[in-house]
């Protein structure tokens, strides 16, 4: 057994994995910005500052909702690929077929 690093530009990396990595990064950034906007809005509401409080609440909610949607897209995409029996094109040095010829439940062969 050995570990290998995968890059987004590798030919064998599935499209859904590449998209998921990018979407999760954007989702994280959107969630952090939404959280910051909501903290700013709550601070303004606590101190009674009415200037830009409504905008901060709305933008925080929209950014948080956007983060949730961006996190849901890779999850659903992966579920569709798994349910439709998508294959994985492994790197050539792994010497593995994209899909197994047959599968059985139980302990794998020892060798």
Secondary structure, DSSP 4 states (H G I P E B T S, - for coil): -------TT-TTS-HHHHHHHHHHHHHHHHHHHHHHHHHHHHHHHHHT--TTHHHHHHHHHHHHHHHHHHHHHHHHHHHHHHHTT------GGG---SS-S---SSPPPP-
